[in-house]
Amino acid sequence: MATHRRHAGTPTDHPPDPWAGDRPDPGAGPRPDPWADLRPSDPTADAPATALTQALLAAEAGYPVIPLTRSKLPALRSPHRGHPEVPPCRGACGRLGHGVHDACTDPLAVRRMFAAAPWATGYGIACGRPPHHLIGIDLDTKNGADGLTALRFLAEQHDFPIPPTVTVLTPSGGRHLWFTGPPSPPVSNSVGRLAPGIDVRGAGGYLVGPGSLTTHGRYVLAPGAPHRPAPVPATLLTLLTAPPPTTHRESPYGVPPQPAAALIRFVRASPPGQRNARLFWAACRAEESGLGQELAARLTEAARHTGLSAEEARATIASAARRR
């Protein structure tokens, strides 16, 4: 499916959908796919052997890796447990077990780590490290959150595109978007700071690599996704590196109430296939802001503008009100 570009001065246009497929560069020749062998065809394959193979492929593509357990934690225990170092050791002692600080791309070092952790069934990819300076956007779907819709709202509210990029599907139904960033300023890890359902993995964090097997299932590359991470949009980078607010907010997710007008515009601009999701998300944000009843009629009108019936719109808004 072809993607479309956002044009300045046309607020009804939508950011390109990063999950609609990869558009090849007509000026570039064929390039090797570093993820060609990261699409496991046999779910019963030996997990530790598969994890090592996939980690080596990722390392060859320039992604620093560490072995992970089925619970997605670093597989090697700290050599300083019971007598922690002050300041904390980041691997200067030369031993293994320093979590993401052990991550590397050297194949011999990767093999050494996996040999020391034969129980590893997955691998983590360190973020914020050269050469890619990876930034991970974790779009969650648990506990009623909808990170995908939340990101689309941010993109429209702040007028930035969402370029197609490496996308990893999680066993829980979420997805990880990979972006490359500049060496500085560093992007910090955060949970829900941008919006409900959006977690960020930056410097000092890691992403579960595609092909990893966890207690809840396997992480896999999204079909048709690009093979290389796209540069992070400049406006999104500004949001990611902005200092955290110091004011106290009365919100269950620790995020500010969304402007009512922006919520209405977001619903009115819903493309086919996103109408109910956008309406439900906007109604949830209105409820969290204490504006559920006040905005119900305007949200219903906006939903009808997209083609939903008044009955469908009211039912979706009522579901959001019951969720609170």
DRENDO-1510 file (C-alpha; in Angstrom, 1 decimal, always signed):
<recs>
REC; n; res; u; v; w
REC; 1; MET; +0.0; +0.0; +0.0 .
REC; 2; ALA; +1.4; +3.4; -0.9 .
REC; 3; THR; +2.0; +6.1; +1.7 .
REC; 4; HIS; +1.1; +9.7; +1.2 .
REC; 5; ARG; +2.9; +12.8; +2.3 .
REC; 6; ARG; +1.6; +15.6; +4.5 .
REC; 7; HIS; +1.6; +19.0; +2.7 .
REC; 8; ALA; +2.0; +22.3; +4.4 .
REC; 9; GLY; -1.1; +24.5; +4.5 .
REC; 10; THR; -3.6; +21.5; +4.3 .
REC; 11; PRO; -4.6; +20.8; +7.9 .
REC; 12; THR; -7.0; +18.0; +6.8 .
REC; 13; ASP; -4.1; +16.0; +5.4 .
REC; 14; HIS; -2.8; +13.2; +7.7 .
REC; 15; PRO; +0.8; +12.2; +8.5 .
REC; 16; PRO; +2.0; +9.2; +6.5 .
REC; 17; ASP; +1.1; +6.0; +8.1 .
REC; 18; PRO; +4.4; +4.2; +9.1 .
REC; 19; TRP; +2.6; +0.9; +8.9 .
REC; 20; ALA; +1.4; +1.2; +5.3 .
REC; 21; GLY; +4.5; -0.2; +3.8 .
REC; 22; ASP; +8.0; +0.8; +2.7 .
REC; 23; ARG; +8.5; +3.1; -0.2 .
REC; 24; PRO; +11.8; +2.2; -2.0 .
REC; 25; ASP; +14.3; +4.9; -2.9 .
REC; 26; PRO; +14.3; +5.0; -6.7 .
REC; 27; GLY; +17.8; +6.4; -6.7 .
REC; 28; ALA; +19.3; +3.6; -4.6 .
REC; 29; GLY; +20.4; +0.2; -5.8 .
REC; 30; PRO; +19.5; -3.0; -4.1 .
REC; 31; ARG; +20.7; -3.1; -0.5 .
REC; 32; PRO; +21.1; -6.1; +1.8 .
REC; 33; ASP; +18.4; -6.6; +4.3 .
REC; 34; PRO; +20.0; -6.9; +7.8 .
REC; 35; TRP; +16.8; -8.4; +9.1 .
REC; 36; ALA; +16.3; -11.0; +6.4 .
REC; 37; ASP; +16.9; -13.9; +8.8 .
REC; 38; LEU; +15.1; -12.3; +11.8 .
REC; 39; ARG; +11.6; -13.6; +10.7 .
REC; 40; PRO; +11.5; -17.0; +12.5 .
REC; 41; SER; +9.4; -19.5; +10.4 .
REC; 42; ASP; +9.5; -22.2; +13.0 .
REC; 43; PRO; +8.1; -21.2; +16.5 .
REC; 44; THR; +9.4; -24.5; +18.0 .
REC; 45; ALA; +13.0; -23.8; +17.0 .
REC; 46; ASP; +15.6; -23.9; +19.8 .
REC; 47; ALA; +15.1; -20.5; +21.5 .
REC; 48; PRO; +18.7; -19.9; +22.8 .
REC; 49; ALA; +20.3; -20.9; +19.5 .
REC; 50; THR; +17.8; -18.7; +17.6 .
REC; 51; ALA; +18.4; -15.8; +20.0 .
REC; 52; LEU; +22.2; -15.9; +19.5 .
REC; 53; THR; +21.8; -16.1; +15.7 .
REC; 54; GLN; +19.5; -13.1; +15.6 .
REC; 55; ALA; +21.6; -11.1; +18.1 .
REC; 56; LEU; +24.7; -11.6; +15.8 .
REC; 57; LEU; +22.7; -10.4; +12.8 .
REC; 58; ALA; +21.6; -7.3; +14.7 .
REC; 59; ALA; +25.2; -6.7; +15.9 .
REC; 60; GLU; +26.4; -7.0; +12.3 .
REC; 61; ALA; +23.9; -4.3; +11.3 .
REC; 62; GLY; +25.4; -1.9; +14.0 .
REC; 63; TYR; +23.0; -2.5; +16.9 .
REC; 64; PRO; +24.7; -3.1; +20.3 .
REC; 65; VAL; +23.0; -6.2; +21.9 .
REC; 66; ILE; +22.8; -8.1; +25.2 .
REC; 67; PRO; +21.1; -11.4; +26.0 .
REC; 68; LEU; +17.7; -11.4; +27.6 .
REC; 69; THR; +15.6; -13.8; +29.6 .
REC; 70; ARG; +12.0; -14.7; +28.8 .
REC; 71; SER; +10.9; -12.0; +31.2 .
REC; 72; LYS; +12.8; -9.4; +29.0 .
REC; 73; LEU; +15.4; -8.8; +31.7 .
REC; 74; PRO; +19.2; -8.9; +31.1 .
REC; 75; ALA; +20.2; -12.6; +31.3 .
REC; 76; LEU; +23.5; -12.0; +33.2 .
REC; 77; ARG; +23.4; -11.2; +36.9 .
REC; 78; SER; +25.5; -8.3; +38.2 .
REC; 79; PRO; +28.9; -9.3; +39.6 .
REC; 80; HIS; +28.4; -6.7; +42.3 .
REC; 81; ARG; +25.2; -8.0; +43.8 .
REC; 82; GLY; +25.3; -7.9; +47.5 .
REC; 83; HIS; +28.1; -5.3; +47.5 .
REC; 84; PRO; +27.1; -2.6; +45.1 .
REC; 85; GLU; +29.7; -0.2; +43.8 .
REC; 86; VAL; +29.5; +3.6; +44.6 .
REC; 87; PRO; +29.3; +5.1; +42.1 .
REC; 88; PRO; +27.8; +2.2; +40.2 .
REC; 89; CYS; +30.1; +0.2; +38.0 .
REC; 90; ARG; +29.3; +0.4; +34.3 .
REC; 91; GLY; +31.5; -2.4; +33.2 .
REC; 92; ALA; +34.9; -0.9; +34.0 .
REC; 93; CYS; +35.7; -4.0; +36.1 .
REC; 94; GLY; +35.8; -6.1; +32.9 .
REC; 95; ARG; +33.3; -8.7; +34.1 .
REC; 96; LEU; +29.9; -9.4; +32.5 .
REC; 97; GLY; +26.6; -8.6; +34.2 .
REC; 98; HIS; +26.2; -4.8; +33.8 .
REC; 99; GLY; +22.9; -4.9; +31.9 .
REC; 100; VAL; +22.6; -2.6; +28.9 .
REC; 101; HIS; +26.2; -1.3; +29.6 .
REC; 102; ASP; +27.5; -4.7; +28.3 .
REC; 103; ALA; +25.8; -4.2; +24.9 .
REC; 104; CYS; +28.2; -4.4; +22.0 .
REC; 105; THR; +28.5; -5.2; +18.3 .
REC; 106; ASP; +31.6; -7.3; +18.5 .
REC; 107; PRO; +30.7; -10.8; +17.5 .
REC; 108; LEU; +33.2; -12.5; +19.8 .
REC; 109; ALA; +31.9; -10.5; +22.8 .
REC; 110; VAL; +28.3; -11.3; +21.8 .
REC; 111; ARG; +29.1; -15.0; +21.7 .
REC; 112; ARG; +30.8; -14.7; +25.1 .
REC; 113; MET; +27.8; -13.2; +26.6 .
REC; 114; PHE; +25.4; -15.8; +25.2 .
REC; 115; ALA; +27.8; -18.6; +26.3 .
REC; 116; ALA; +27.6; -17.2; +29.8 .
REC; 117; ALA; +23.8; -17.1; +29.6 .
REC; 118; PRO; +22.7; -20.3; +27.8 .
REC; 119; TRP; +19.2; -19.8; +29.1 .
REC; 120; ALA; +18.7; -16.5; +27.1 .
REC; 121; THR; +15.8; -16.7; +24.7 .
REC; 122; GLY; +16.0; -13.1; +23.3 .
REC; 123; TYR; +18.2; -10.1; +23.0 .
REC; 124; GLY; +18.0; -6.4; +23.8 .
REC; 125; ILE; +19.2; -3.6; +21.6 .
REC; 126; ALA; +20.8; -0.7; +23.4 .
REC; 127; CYS; +19.3; +2.7; +22.6 .
REC; 128; GLY; +21.2; +6.0; +22.3 .
REC; 129; ARG; +24.4; +4.3; +21.2 .
REC; 130; PRO; +26.4; +4.9; +18.0 .
REC; 131; PRO; +26.2; +4.5; +15.1 .
REC; 132; HIS; +22.4; +4.7; +15.0 .
REC; 133; HIS; +21.7; +6.5; +18.3 .
REC; 134; LEU; +18.4; +4.5; +18.4 .
REC; 135; ILE; +15.2; +6.0; +19.9 .
REC; 136; GLY; +12.4; +3.6; +20.6 .
REC; 137; ILE; +8.8; +4.6; +20.7 .
REC; 138; ASP; +6.8; +1.9; +22.5 .
REC; 139; LEU; +3.1; +2.2; +21.6 .
REC; 140; ASP; +1.1; +0.2; +24.2 .
REC; 141; THR; -2.4; -1.3; +24.1 .
REC; 142; LYS; -2.6; -2.6; +27.6 .
REC; 143; ASN; -5.0; -1.3; +30.3 .
REC; 144; GLY; -7.2; +0.6; +27.9 .
REC; 145; ALA; -4.3; +2.6; +26.4 .
REC; 146; ASP; -4.0; +3.2; +22.7 .
REC; 147; GLY; -0.5; +4.4; +22.0 .
REC; 148; LEU; -1.0; +4.4; +18.2 .
REC; 149; THR; -3.9; +6.8; +18.3 .
REC; 150; ALA; -2.1; +8.9; +20.9 .
REC; 151; LEU; +0.9; +9.3; +18.6 .
REC; 152; ARG; -1.3; +10.2; +15.7 .
REC; 153; PHE; -2.9; +12.9; +17.8 .
REC; 154; LEU; +0.5; +14.3; +18.8 .
REC; 155; ALA; +1.5; +14.3; +15.1 .
REC; 156; GLU; -1.6; +16.3; +14.1 .
REC; 157; GLN; -1.5; +18.6; +17.1 .
REC; 158; HIS; +2.2; +19.5; +16.6 .
REC; 159; ASP; +2.1; +19.2; +12.7 .
REC; 160; PHE; +4.9; +16.6; +12.2 .
REC; 161; PRO; +4.9; +13.6; +9.9 .
REC; 162; ILE; +5.4; +10.0; +11.1 .
REC; 163; PRO; +7.8; +8.5; +8.6 .
REC; 164; PRO; +7.7; +4.8; +7.8 .
REC; 165; THR; +10.4; +3.1; +9.9 .
REC; 166; VAL; +11.4; -0.2; +11.4 .
REC; 167; THR; +8.4; -1.5; +13.3 .
REC; 168; VAL; +8.4; -4.4; +15.7 .
REC; 169; LEU; +5.1; -6.0; +16.8 .
REC; 170; THR; +4.9; -7.1; +20.4 .
REC; 171; PRO; +3.1; -10.2; +21.8 .
REC; 172; SER; +0.6; -7.9; +23.7 .
REC; 173; GLY; -0.6; -6.2; +20.5 .
REC; 174; GLY; +1.6; -3.1; +20.8 .
REC; 175; ARG; +4.4; -2.0; +18.5 .
REC; 176; HIS; +7.9; -0.5; +18.7 .
REC; 177; LEU; +8.9; +2.2; +16.3 .
REC; 178; TRP; +12.6; +2.7; +15.8 .
REC; 179; PHE; +14.1; +6.1; +14.9 .
REC; 180; THR; +17.6; +7.3; +14.6 .
REC; 181; GLY; +18.6; +10.4; +16.5 .
REC; 182; PRO; +21.5; +12.8; +16.8 .
REC; 183; PRO; +24.4; +12.2; +19.2 .
REC; 184; SER; +23.0; +15.0; +21.4 .
REC; 185; PRO; +20.9; +16.0; +23.2 .
REC; 186; PRO; +20.3; +12.6; +24.7 .
REC; 187; VAL; +16.7; +11.3; +24.8 .
REC; 188; SER; +15.7; +10.0; +28.2 .
REC; 189; ASN; +13.6; +7.0; +29.0 .
REC; 190; SER; +10.0; +7.8; +30.0 .
REC; 191; VAL; +6.7; +6.1; +30.6 .
REC; 192; GLY; +3.5; +7.9; +29.6 .
REC; 193; ARG; +5.1; +11.3; +29.7 .
REC; 194; LEU; +4.3; +12.2; +26.0 .
REC; 195; ALA; +0.8; +10.7; +26.2 .
REC; 196; PRO; -1.1; +7.7; +27.6 .
REC; 197; GLY; +0.2; +4.5; +26.0 .
REC; 198; ILE; +3.5; +6.0; +24.7 .
REC; 199; ASP; +6.7; +4.9; +26.4 .
REC; 200; VAL; +10.1; +6.1; +25.2 .
REC; 201; ARG; +13.4; +4.1; +25.2 .
REC; 202; GLY; +16.5; +6.3; +24.9 .
REC; 203; ALA; +19.9; +6.6; +26.5 .
REC; 204; GLY; +20.4; +3.8; +29.0 .
REC; 205; GLY; +17.4; +1.9; +27.8 .
REC; 206; TYR; +17.0; -1.0; +25.4 .
REC; 207; LEU; +14.4; -2.5; +23.0 .
REC; 208; VAL; +13.6; -6.2; +22.8 .
REC; 209; GLY; +15.0; -7.3; +19.4 .
REC; 210; PRO; +12.8; -8.8; +16.7 .
REC; 211; GLY; +12.7; -12.6; +16.9 .
REC; 212; SER; +13.1; -12.7; +20.7 .
REC; 213; LEU; +10.9; -15.2; +22.6 .
REC; 214; THR; +9.3; -14.1; +25.9 .
REC; 215; THR; +6.8; -15.5; +28.3 .
REC; 216; HIS; +4.0; -13.8; +26.4 .
REC; 217; GLY; +5.2; -14.7; +22.9 .
REC; 218; ARG; +7.6; -13.6; +20.2 .
REC; 219; TYR; +8.5; -10.2; +19.0 .
REC; 220; VAL; +8.4; -10.0; +15.2 .
REC; 221; LEU; +9.0; -7.4; +12.5 .
REC; 222; ALA; +5.9; -5.9; +11.0 .
REC; 223; PRO; +5.2; -7.1; +7.5 .
REC; 224; GLY; +6.3; -4.6; +4.9 .
REC; 225; ALA; +8.0; -2.3; +7.3 .
REC; 226; PRO; +11.3; -0.6; +6.2 .
REC; 227; HIS; +14.5; -2.4; +7.0 .
REC; 228; ARG; +16.3; +0.7; +8.4 .
REC; 229; PRO; +15.1; +3.2; +11.0 .
REC; 230; ALA; +14.1; +6.6; +9.8 .
REC; 231; PRO; +15.5; +9.8; +11.3 .
REC; 232; VAL; +13.3; +11.1; +14.2 .
REC; 233; PRO; +11.1; +14.0; +13.1 .
REC; 234; ALA; +12.6; +17.3; +14.4 .
REC; 235; THR; +9.4; +18.3; +16.2 .
REC; 236; LEU; +9.1; +14.9; +17.8 .
REC; 237; LEU; +12.7; +15.1; +19.0 .
REC; 238; THR; +11.9; +18.5; +20.6 .
REC; 239; LEU; +9.0; +16.9; +22.5 .
REC; 240; LEU; +11.2; +14.0; +23.5 .
REC; 241; THR; +14.1; +16.2; +24.8 .
REC; 242; ALA; +11.9; +18.9; +26.5 .
REC; 243; PRO; +12.5; +19.1; +30.3 .
REC; 244; PRO; +9.8; +17.4; +32.3 .
REC; 245; PRO; +7.2; +19.8; +33.7 .
REC; 246; THR; +7.4; +20.7; +37.3 .
REC; 247; THR; +3.7; +21.5; +37.9 .
REC; 248; HIS; +1.5; +19.0; +39.5 .
REC; 249; ARG; -1.2; +17.5; +37.3 .
REC; 250; GLU; -4.4; +15.8; +38.3 .
REC; 251; SER; -4.4; +13.0; +35.7 .
REC; 252; PRO; -4.3; +9.2; +36.2 .
REC; 253; TYR; -1.6; +9.0; +33.5 .
REC; 254; GLY; +0.5; +12.0; +34.5 .
REC; 255; VAL; -0.2; +13.8; +31.3 .
REC; 256; PRO; -1.8; +17.2; +30.8 .
REC; 257; PRO; -5.4; +17.5; +29.7 .
REC; 258; GLN; -5.7; +17.8; +25.9 .
REC; 259; PRO; -7.2; +21.1; +24.6 .
REC; 260; ALA; -10.9; +20.5; +23.8 .
REC; 261; ALA; -10.6; +22.1; +20.3 .
REC; 262; ALA; -7.7; +19.8; +19.4 .
REC; 263; LEU; -9.7; +16.7; +20.4 .
REC; 264; ILE; -12.6; +17.8; +18.2 .
REC; 265; ARG; -10.4; +18.5; +15.3 .
REC; 266; PHE; -8.7; +15.1; +15.8 .
REC; 267; VAL; -12.1; +13.3; +15.6 .
REC; 268; ARG; -13.3; +15.3; +12.6 .
REC; 269; ALA; -10.1; +14.4; +10.7 .
REC; 270; SER; -10.5; +10.7; +11.2 .
REC; 271; PRO; -9.8; +8.6; +8.0 .
REC; 272; PRO; -11.7; +5.4; +7.3 .
REC; 273; GLY; -10.6; +2.7; +9.7 .
REC; 274; GLN; -9.7; +5.0; +12.5 .
REC; 275; ARG; -13.1; +6.7; +13.3 .
REC; 276; ASN; -14.1; +4.7; +16.3 .
REC; 277; ALA; -10.6; +4.4; +17.7 .
REC; 278; ARG; -10.1; +8.2; +17.5 .
REC; 279; LEU; -13.5; +8.9; +19.0 .
REC; 280; PHE; -13.0; +6.6; +21.9 .
REC; 281; TRP; -9.5; +7.9; +22.5 .
REC; 282; ALA; -10.7; +11.5; +22.5 .
REC; 283; ALA; -13.7; +10.7; +24.7 .
REC; 284; CYS; -11.3; +9.1; +27.2 .
REC; 285; ARG; -9.1; +12.2; +27.3 .
REC; 286; ALA; -12.2; +14.4; +27.7 .
REC; 287; GLU; -13.3; +12.2; +30.7 .
REC; 288; GLU; -9.8; +12.5; +32.3 .
REC; 289; SER; -9.9; +16.3; +31.9 .
REC; 290; GLY; -13.4; +16.4; +33.6 .
REC; 291; LEU; -15.0; +17.6; +30.3 .
REC; 292; GLY; -16.7; +14.3; +29.3 .
REC; 293; GLN; -20.3; +15.6; +29.6 .
REC; 294; GLU; -19.4; +19.1; +28.3 .
REC; 295; LEU; -17.8; +17.7; +25.1 .
REC; 296; ALA; -20.1; +14.7; +24.4 .
REC; 297; ALA; -22.4; +16.6; +22.0 .
REC; 298; ARG; -19.4; +18.2; +20.1 .
REC; 299; LEU; -17.6; +14.8; +19.9 .
REC; 300; THR; -20.8; +13.2; +18.6 .
REC; 301; GLU; -21.2; +15.9; +16.0 .
REC; 302; ALA; -17.5; +15.5; +15.0 .
REC; 303; ALA; -18.0; +11.8; +14.7 .
REC; 304; ARG; -21.1; +12.2; +12.5 .
REC; 305; HIS; -18.9; +14.4; +10.2 .
REC; 306; THR; -16.7; +11.4; +9.6 .
REC; 307; GLY; -19.7; +9.1; +8.7 .
REC; 308; LEU; -20.5; +7.5; +12.0 .
REC; 309; SER; -24.1; +7.5; +13.0 .
REC; 310; ALA; -25.2; +9.4; +16.1 .
REC; 311; GLU; -26.1; +6.0; +17.8 .
REC; 312; GLU; -22.6; +4.6; +17.1 .
REC; 313; ALA; -20.9; +7.8; +18.3 .
REC; 314; ARG; -23.0; +7.9; +21.5 .
REC; 315; ALA; -22.3; +4.3; +22.3 .
REC; 316; THR; -18.5; +4.8; +21.9 .
REC; 317; ILE; -18.6; +7.9; +24.1 .
REC; 318; ALA; -20.6; +6.0; +26.7 .
REC; 319; SER; -17.9; +3.2; +26.7 .
REC; 320; ALA; -15.3; +5.8; +27.4 .
REC; 321; ALA; -17.3; +7.2; +30.3 .
REC; 322; ARG; -17.7; +3.8; +31.8 .
REC; 323; ARG; -14.0; +3.1; +31.6 .
REC; 324; ARG; -13.1; +6.0; +33.9 .
</recs>
